[in-house]
């Protein structure tokens, strides 16, 4: 019997709504078990609805201050953590959750190291990121599929 793959789920809070959390973890469970649950953002201001979702799903918030305006320090923190997790040898795959093409090279690098990479983001995600992953799931599509169909009156 083959052992279940372990995944690190890394979420870019700047580019993903808290409304998608259920779909993220439901989808990753189709591929293996989640051992790391981290979300990256600047939590000093408005958490954008994330606080209760983080508590309910045991997701670790990773604080990253924006050092200068117009630059995204959150992306760098997520990339560094991904590489640390890769070299720990504790996972066989990653789920990178963002609609940001800045994670394209990370996805490629993780795959080069033999990792399974699941990408997730909205339909607005640039193609280079989505094709750099082994599998890419559009969160807005997953949410639409889960919504009950409304029948038109005759």
Buried (B, 14 or more C-beta within 10 A) or exposed (E): EEEEBBBBBBBBBBBBBBEBBBBBBEBBEEBBEBBBBBBBBBBEEEBBEBEEBBEEBEBEBBEBEBEEEEEBBBBBBBBEBBBEBBEEEEBBBBBBBBBBBBBBEBBBBBBEEEBBBBBBBBEEBEEEBBEBBBBBBBBBEBBEEEEEEEEEEE
